[in-house]
Amino acid sequence: MAEMLKHIGQLENTGKAVVVVFMSLPGDEDNALVIDTDALPDQYNEALRRIVESVEGQQSKDLADILGRRPAPDGSSMTMLQKLHASQRLMKVPVDLVHMTPKRGMKFPLRQILEAMTQVDSETPIELEDLDPQTRAQVIAEMGKFNVHQSNMEGTTADGKAQEARDLIRMAEMLEADATARRAQAYAIDPTLNPNHKAQMAAKQETAIRNVTNRNAKAAAAKKTTAKKTAAKK
């Protein structure tokens, strides 16, 4: 399964790919702050991509929190957020023009996600409480599409059943992506929790032993060759 990423979106009026810095601006809930990634210099595009894909980036509600702590790639004393602001790369756009695209083939209206997030604390099913706010809101938004009576009616048709199955898979993928990010964060903190840790350490030790053995063998062979040359000269 291809990895799902938060903070990735698209502008509906232009089709441009963007990174969403603020899903809604403080005090201005109808507007978001985004970055047009196609217009970024390669150096900044690569740095931004690494930040978005990082565990810290994926765990953050608003990417601005992380950009405000990461240094700009040009070696200046500015943070990534300050540099993007200074170079006028941050664009204020209406929330209704932004769709989040965490994965190819998936598209969620940002407005829908924001509305779901406002209800998340009071209406979140118990099994979703451990998800981060944005992933939780996306899952709830998908769940909100189900009307019990309508689903029962549609479920009697092949198309209805197929759509229900696709929706369930989409929700499962969101949960799996969040779980993967959390496990990666846990393994980074304590590598011994990784089920593959012992095998990885054993492989490293075996490689180290093999390298030492090879070096000793080469040294012995070189010594033997030198001895033969010396004996031949005599």
Summary of the structure (lengths in Angstrom):
residues: 234
radius of gyration: 26.2
end to end distance: 69.6
largest distance: 101.1
contacts: 619
relative contact order: 0.10
helix: 60%
strand: 13%
